[in-house]
Every structure is written in structure tokens, then in C-alpha cells.
């Protein structure tokens, strides 16, 4: 499902203009992105958490050049689904 399809679905279900729904979704994404960039996790009860995971420094290899490089420690964004969310997805089989 694309963002446009999500906007259409929400607009249809709630009877709200697509433009208002799109603006709301865009702002949610900005808030989540900015919060993670500041080092703050975002918790949405019943849905999941947008968290920051720390990756340790490691050695990487460039096979074509036969060299090794050091990949520094860094942070990556991640999503951890809520237990209720996971249970609903597992029922889809």
C-alpha cells in the first residue's frame, strides 16, 4: 500500500478531504523523523515504537579490491511493533 492509497482509504473511511489527510500524514512523518534525529524515541501505544538502534563499529571488506575498511559505530532508525500489532499480523495465515 502506498502513501496515496493510505490517504485515499483514510479519507474515504472518515469523510475528510484528501488534502487534510495528506497534510496530517506528512506532519506525522516529519515529527517522527525530527524526534529520531534528536535522539528521542516515538511510542504509539497499540501500534509500535520508532526507535534508534546503535550499531557497533565493525570491519568490512571490499572483495573486488581485496581491502578491509573500518565501518564506524552509528545509529539507525528502526520500528518495533506493539504486541497487539504482532498478534494481529500473525493471525493472517
N, CA, C and O of each residue as an XYZ file, in Angstrom:
372
protein
N       0.856     -1.182      0.000
C       0.000      0.000      0.000
C       0.893      1.233      0.000
O       1.821      1.334      0.803
N       0.618      2.159     -0.889
C       1.394      3.393     -0.983
C       0.790      4.477     -0.084
O      -0.304      4.321      0.459
N       1.530      5.570      0.055
C       1.031      6.690      0.855
C      -0.267      7.228      0.254
O      -1.195      7.565      0.989
N      -0.336      7.311     -1.066
C      -1.549      7.809     -1.732
C      -2.735      6.894     -1.441
O      -3.850      7.373     -1.236
N      -2.506      5.599     -1.421
C      -3.582      4.660     -1.119
C      -4.028      4.780      0.335
O      -5.217      4.662      0.635
N      -3.076      5.015      1.237
C      -3.416      5.219      2.648
C      -4.266      6.477      2.797
O      -5.269      6.472      3.510
N      -3.868      7.542      2.131
C      -4.621      8.802      2.191
C      -6.036      8.590      1.673
O      -6.998      9.050      2.287
N      -6.166      7.904      0.557
C      -7.493      7.641     -0.019
C      -8.351      6.815      0.932
O      -9.531      7.109      1.121
N      -7.765      5.788      1.527
C      -8.506      4.914      2.454
C      -8.996      5.690      3.678
O     -10.158      5.575      4.066
N      -8.111      6.477      4.280
C      -8.494      7.262      5.468
C      -9.548      8.291      5.094
O     -10.525      8.472      5.820
N      -9.361      8.962      3.976
C     -10.316      9.970      3.520
C     -11.692      9.352      3.314
O     -12.702      9.927      3.720
N     -11.731      8.196      2.692
C     -12.995      7.502      2.434
C     -13.657      7.056      3.735
O     -14.863      7.229      3.909
N     -12.866      6.478      4.655
C     -13.417      5.949      5.912
C     -13.926      7.040      6.850
O     -14.933      6.851      7.534
N     -13.236      8.181      6.887
C     -13.599      9.229      7.834
C     -14.380     10.385      7.214
O     -14.925     11.219      7.937
N     -14.437     10.441      5.902
C     -15.158     11.530      5.250
C     -14.435     12.856      5.353
O     -15.067     13.911      5.414
N     -13.118     12.808      5.372
C     -12.293     14.017      5.455
C     -11.645     14.227      4.085
O     -11.377     13.265      3.364
N     -11.397     15.489      3.734
C     -10.749     15.794      2.459
C      -9.382     15.133      2.372
O      -8.673     15.013      3.371
N      -9.023     14.709      1.174
C      -7.718     14.065      0.962
C      -6.561     14.997      1.319
O      -5.548     14.557      1.862
N      -6.717     16.278      1.015
C      -5.656     17.249      1.289
C      -5.371     17.335      2.791
O      -4.213     17.421      3.200
N      -6.413     17.313      3.599
C      -6.241     17.391      5.055
C      -5.589     16.122      5.586
O      -4.729     16.182      6.465
N      -5.997     14.979      5.056
C      -5.414     13.707      5.482
C      -3.938     13.655      5.087
O      -3.094     13.247      5.884
N      -3.629     14.069      3.859
C      -2.249     14.069      3.382
C      -1.380     14.979      4.242
O      -0.265     14.606      4.609
N      -1.881     16.166      4.567
C      -1.125     17.102      5.407
C      -0.859     16.503      6.786
O       0.229     16.671      7.336
N      -1.833     15.815      7.338
C      -1.680     15.193      8.651
C      -0.632     14.085      8.618
O       0.217     14.002      9.505
N      -0.692     13.240      7.600
C       0.275     12.152      7.480
C       1.686     12.698      7.262
O       2.645     12.208      7.858
N       1.807     13.712      6.407
C       3.112     14.330      6.158
C       3.681     14.908      7.456
O       4.869     14.747      7.734
N       2.850     15.575      8.247
C       3.317     16.170      9.502
C       3.717     15.092     10.505
O       4.697     15.260     11.231
N       2.975     13.994     10.554
C       3.342     12.870     11.426
C       4.725     12.359     11.066
O       5.546     12.106     11.949
N       4.988     12.206      9.779
C       6.301     11.714      9.347
C       7.420     12.697      9.701
O       8.516     12.284     10.080
N       7.142     13.984      9.578
C       8.138     14.998      9.935
C       8.439     14.941     11.434
O       9.600     14.999     11.839
N       7.396     14.827     12.253
C       7.579     14.776     13.707
C       8.374     13.534     14.104
O       9.273     13.617     14.940
N       8.049     12.389     13.513
C       8.777     11.153     13.826
C      10.239     11.292     13.414
O      11.138     10.958     14.186
N      10.478     11.781     12.205
C      11.850     11.940     11.702
C      12.654     12.912     12.570
O      13.795     12.623     12.933
N      12.065     14.058     12.900
C      12.760     15.054     13.715
C      13.042     14.531     15.122
O      14.109     14.795     15.677
N      12.107     13.798     15.697
C      12.305     13.242     17.035
C      13.454     12.236     17.031
O      14.304     12.260     17.922
N      13.482     11.360     16.041
C      14.572     10.383     15.958
C      15.901     11.073     15.715
O      16.922     10.648     16.256
N      15.911     12.130     14.911
C      17.143     12.874     14.650
C      17.678     13.530     15.926
O      18.885     13.726     16.063
N      16.780     13.868     16.858
C      17.186     14.452     18.144
C      17.570     13.384     19.159
O      18.026     13.712     20.255
N      17.392     12.114     18.814
C      17.712     11.034     19.737
C      16.544     10.604     20.608
O      16.732      9.874     21.581
N      15.343     11.050     20.271
C      14.153     10.703     21.052
C      13.367      9.606     20.333
O      13.152      9.689     19.123
N      12.941      8.592     21.064
C      12.093      7.544     20.501
C      10.655      8.036     20.449
O      10.270      8.928     21.205
N       9.857      7.450     19.551
C       8.440      7.806     19.415
C       7.624      6.552     19.700
O       7.800      5.528     19.040
N       6.733      6.634     20.684
C       5.916      5.494     21.102
C       4.459      5.741     20.734
O       3.872      6.738     21.154
N       3.872      4.833     19.948
C       2.463      4.919     19.580
C       1.783      3.684     20.163
O       1.845      2.600     19.582
N       1.140      3.852     21.301
C       0.536      2.734     22.026
C      -0.429      1.950     21.146
O      -1.286      2.532     20.481
N      -0.289      0.639     21.147
C      -1.129     -0.237     20.357
C      -0.663     -0.407     18.919
O      -1.190     -1.251     18.194
N       0.314      0.380     18.502
C       0.829      0.305     17.135
C       2.281     -0.137     17.137
O       2.630     -1.164     16.554
N       3.132      0.650     17.802
C       4.543      0.295     17.872
C       5.398      1.490     18.245
O       4.891      2.561     18.580
N       6.705      1.284     18.181
C       7.660      2.322     18.561
C       8.672      2.531     17.449
O       9.189      1.576     16.871
N       8.945      3.793     17.161
C      10.041      4.149     16.278
C      11.223      4.419     17.200
O      11.184      5.342     18.013
N      12.272      3.613     17.071
C      13.391      3.685     17.999
C      14.705      3.862     17.247
O      14.773      3.695     16.029
N      15.734      4.201     17.993
C      17.077      4.337     17.449
C      17.893      3.145     17.928
O      17.985      2.880     19.127
N      18.476      2.438     16.984
C      19.352      1.309     17.328
C      20.786      1.723     17.078
O      21.092      2.410     16.103
N      21.659      1.296     17.974
C      23.078      1.614     17.849
C      23.803      0.439     17.212
O      23.694     -0.694     17.682
N      24.533      0.706     16.157
C      25.347     -0.312     15.506
C      26.790     -0.121     15.946
O      27.316      0.992     15.915
N      27.417     -1.196     16.351
C      28.805     -1.133     16.815
C      29.753     -0.983     15.625
O      29.392     -1.279     14.486
N      30.960     -0.523     15.906
C      31.999     -0.440     14.882
C      32.325     -1.850     14.403
O      32.348     -2.793     15.195
N      32.576     -1.988     13.102
C      32.911     -3.311     12.584
C      33.850     -3.186     11.390
O      34.023     -2.109     10.819
N      34.440     -4.300     11.035
C      35.341     -4.348      9.900
C      34.571     -4.849      8.683
O      33.900     -5.879      8.742
N      34.672     -4.116      7.592
C      34.038     -4.518      6.345
C      35.099     -4.867      5.322
O      36.262     -4.491      5.472
N      34.706     -5.576      4.296
C      35.663     -5.990      3.278
C      35.163     -5.602      1.893
O      33.998     -5.812      1.556
N      36.062     -5.034      1.099
C      35.786     -4.759     -0.301
C      36.414     -5.901     -1.081
O      37.629     -5.931     -1.276
N      35.591     -6.839     -1.528
C      36.096     -8.064     -2.145
C      36.812     -7.778     -3.467
O      37.830     -8.403     -3.765
N      36.291     -6.840     -4.257
C      36.899     -6.571     -5.555
C      38.291     -5.957     -5.429
O      39.159     -6.244     -6.253
N      38.522     -5.125     -4.426
C      39.828     -4.501     -4.213
C      40.678     -5.251     -3.201
O      41.847     -4.920     -3.005
N      40.101     -6.261     -2.555
C      40.778     -7.064     -1.533
C      41.352     -6.185     -0.415
O      42.501     -6.340     -0.002
N      40.508     -5.253      0.060
C      40.899     -4.372      1.156
C      39.868     -4.479      2.279
O      38.737     -4.912      2.063
N      40.278     -4.078      3.471
C      39.345     -4.020      4.597
C      39.187     -2.563      5.010
O      40.114     -1.759      4.909
N      38.001     -2.256      5.470
C      37.734     -0.902      5.956
C      37.052     -1.003      7.309
O      36.417     -2.010      7.624
N      37.185      0.030      8.092
C      36.513      0.113      9.388
C      35.225      0.902      9.191
O      35.244      2.051      8.749
N      34.124      0.275      9.522
C      32.827      0.956      9.477
C      32.565      1.473     10.887
O      32.402      0.678     11.813
N      32.523      2.797     11.067
C      32.363      3.350     12.416
C      31.005      3.025     13.036
O      30.049      2.696     12.334
N      30.940      3.124     14.352
C      29.677      2.935     15.066
C      28.704      4.017     14.602
O      29.101      5.157     14.360
N      27.433      3.654     14.482
C      26.436      4.614     14.020
C      25.049      4.204     14.499
O      24.835      3.081     14.956
N      24.126      5.128     14.386
C      22.735      4.889     14.780
C      21.890      4.666     13.540
O      22.146      5.255     12.489
N      20.874      3.807     13.667
C      19.930      3.593     12.577
C      18.509      3.637     13.138
O      18.281      3.230     14.277
N      17.554      4.127     12.346
C      16.165      4.107     12.799
C      15.590      2.698     12.649
O      15.973      1.953     11.747
N      14.671      2.346     13.541
C      14.032      1.031     13.482
C      12.599      1.165     13.981
O      12.246      2.125     14.666
N      11.786      0.178     13.620
C      10.401      0.133     14.081
C      10.206     -1.161     14.850
O      10.546     -2.240     14.366
N       9.657     -1.046     16.049
C       9.361     -2.216     16.871
C       7.851     -2.269     17.048
O       7.287     -1.435     17.756
N       7.183     -3.237     16.416
C       5.718     -3.300     16.518
C       5.251     -3.659     17.923
O       5.942     -4.367     18.656
N       4.072     -3.163     18.289
C       3.468     -3.472     19.587
C       3.009     -4.929     19.590
O       2.799     -5.525     18.534
N       2.858     -5.488     20.773
C       2.444     -6.880     20.923
C       1.090     -7.127     20.240
O       0.912     -8.141     19.565
N       0.144     -6.207     20.415
C      -1.179     -6.342     19.799
C      -1.051     -6.354     18.272
O      -1.714     -7.140     17.596
N      -0.212     -5.496     17.743
C       0.048     -5.410     16.310
C       0.585     -6.758     15.815
O       0.101     -7.294     14.818
N       1.575     -7.297     16.508
C       2.186     -8.566     16.113
C       1.167     -9.704     16.133
O       1.153    -10.542     15.232
N       0.320     -9.735     17.151
C      -0.687    -10.787     17.251
C      -1.670    -10.724     16.081
O      -2.069    -11.757     15.543
N      -2.057     -9.513     15.691
C      -2.976     -9.346     14.562
C      -2.339     -9.810     13.249
O      -3.002    -10.438     12.423
N      -1.062     -9.503     13.060
C      -0.364     -9.895     11.841
C      -0.170    -11.407     11.793
O      -0.281    -12.008     10.725
N       0.114    -12.020     12.920
C       0.331    -13.466     12.965
C      -0.947    -14.234     12.632
O      -0.874    -15.367     12.155
N      -2.106    -13.644     12.871
C      -3.385    -14.297     12.590
C      -3.712    -14.357     11.105
O      -4.669    -15.031     10.724
N      -2.959    -13.683     10.265
C      -3.267    -13.597      8.841
C      -3.064    -14.888      8.066
O      -3.530    -14.980      6.930
N      -2.405    -15.870      8.610
C      -2.100    -17.109      7.887
C      -3.274    -17.813      7.354
O      -3.132    -18.864      6.729
